[in-house]
Amino acid sequence: MQELPRIKNEPTVGGGVELANLLPGHDAAKVTQADDHLERWPVAESMYRAIKATPLGFSTRIGLYGEWGAGKSSVLNFLHLIAMGNEDLVIHVSAWRAVDADSFISTLSEKMSAEVKRLRLKPNWLTALKGKFARISGGVAAFSEATGQVVGKLDSDAATAMSMGAAFTATVAQTMMERLKLSRSELIDMQKVLAERGARVIVFIDDLDRADPAILPRTLMTLRDYLDWPEFAFVLAFDKEIITRALEEYSSAFTSTRQPFLDKIVDLAFELKPPPPHLSASLAERAMAECCDFIPIEARVDSATWFPDNPRTSRSIARELGNLREVALRHGQTELSWEAIILQTLLRREASACADVVEEHLLGKDAPWLPMMFERERKKELAAVLDRVVDTSGYTPVSSAFKRLYALIVKLQGLRARHSPEKICYEMQLFTQSPCFTKRELSALVAQWARSNDAVILTDALKSAAYRGAKSSFIAASNLLDMTLDMYVANVDELKGIKSATPRMDVLAKTQDVASFLTMLLELEPGQALGSASARLGFSVRILDVFVRFSERTDPDADERPLRLQETKILEAVVRRCEKQADLYHSCARFGSDDRLSRLVKTVKALTADAAVEDILAVLTKVNGVHLCSDDDASKPKLHLFCDEKSVLFSEQYKDKFLQVFVHSRSADERSILAKNSLDCLKILLDQMGGVRRFWAAHPDVIKTLWSAVTAEEWLYSGREQVSYIHKGLSYFAPDSGIIDPYAADDA
């Protein structure tokens, strides 16, 4: 077999050589053997050997199969370089190379002229060939009929690259066979020149799978005769799955015969299999090194093995990660969990619907752990989630693709096992949202303020943060408060594990600076952005949760006591500013009964009691206020004040205020509203085990006041039944109450 030629000087794009997909960018096809990182060059060599082994007078028809992004254009470029090393004539037909037929013909004539001159063909043959091309223009109307495209007439010379794509392929076939018929002497002359060079005419037909599927079947059928030209070698590169699907959609007759049909077109088939794992990982590492050199190399290497085996998809993901460059450089080296970010991005790209399920149910420190779940109830919960994972993955549970996806999810779970939902959300939102502050920027701001205590520094920082994040000043201020609290919590938690004197003093000093900075933020005027941000209910609730946790630490170190005092002051400032103090009061119920509350929770309840009482008294004066509260989960905690004889509403401080509501109700409408709400209050007490008995023992005046409001109203028949029901209950649980049913005589 003839030895493959050695390429001494690799052709360049500007030197009259038409290679595939060389537009600058990450998706450009590879050009040189040095660029071959997926071992595709040997495929091109095998194809060339097949071409050269074909007997004289025969054509060669080679199929190059592979999915989009598998590297077909790169293989064609490699084959092109090998062929040109032996002075073969290469013609390239690409679906993405011309705007219309007219531009194609111009390019064709110019490049063919250059290629023929390079081969030193006889001038009379070139003139005849140009004349043949010129005569094609008389029948260009057939182009539109065959392809549905508008074309123009021919001018200029011939060329090496036919850049019209699959839509033009049928036209090329029809025209070359019917309108460009070389004489026998011309054909012999051309064959003689090529034989002297030991060369062939090699035609690449690329991107067939990117053409309009409606024209593909006719294109292939027309190509069948065209591909029999002697001394020509044709290489058809396409995704076989897409072509066969187009044949099926064209006619049901192709459903069972599509493969034999392709076999009649293609003599030899070369299929680009997915690269082996080590090559895929190596490609991913190089792609990330090119696009994401800001990501720590350890994270790039560890995550590369999880990248898909499709080269184009792998490079595309690296480009997506590369978009994080600007925002990533604003963070500290260990601030972001890069391996988790990369794997979560891979999951989103491979199965976006599945990723939604995983992110909602399986990621974070409280999520069920897939490999190990022993609790029966959690097992049921996990089984339901896994069913959704399978359904949304697009794979069957026993397929290798799903097993790989499952392994990726388990790996991601491990990386996210200690992350809060907020951290996970923050990191993945970096693709679309620039944060107002990063931890690095906040640390620098706290340190700068600690040195100068200049309020101008804070004002400028907030303006810059709002601009960077494209957010309002209120959102920027909210982020600043939340992140400052996060920083304080992290520092205090770090103190717990440090016993050495010098490191502990350093962390303690930083923690005190953060506490002072947070105090300063809370001292600003309420009308400013920071003042409004600090009034958020969620911020108050979180401050309370965090500081209660710190106050309950067993055996605290003495050097932390100043921090506990500072926390009390911060909490009091936040509570006084809270815009929903009544809701904050009711949120304290999660800490248990009053006799078991910590000092901080009691402080919060004392500061918010006025607002809670005013809020519940307002319920009494609203139409069906009590009933609506009982139906609304968010408002149900308010009813605790009505139902608990020990609640603040019936304390010495507020009980009289409650009773005065009934005294000051003067209009008929006001009395009617009070009557209905009083009836609902009594009904709630009756529904509680022993509620009326306890209440009567502690507050008989309250029971009598509620009953008086009920009986002062003229009830219709249905209402009278409810009144009688309440009377029976009160008489049973409080027999010495002496209350009277106003409708007893009517019932008799």
Helices and strands as residue ranges (DSSP letters): G 13-15, G 33-35, H 41-52, E 60-65, H 72-84, E 89-94, H 101-119, H 123-136, G 137-139, H 141-147, H 166-178, H 184-197, E 201-206, G 208-210, H 216-226, E 232-238, H 240-250, G 252-254, H 258-265, E 268-271, H 277-291, H 297-304, H 311-322, H 325-328, H 338-350, H 352-361, H 376-393, H 400-415, H 421-429, H 439-452, H 455-469, H 473-496, H 501-522, H 529-534, H 537-551, G 558-560, H 561-577, H 581-587, G 588-591, G 594-596, H 599-620, H 625-631, H 636-643, G 648-650, H 655-663, H 668-687, H 691-698, H 700-711, H 717-733, G 735-737, H 744-747
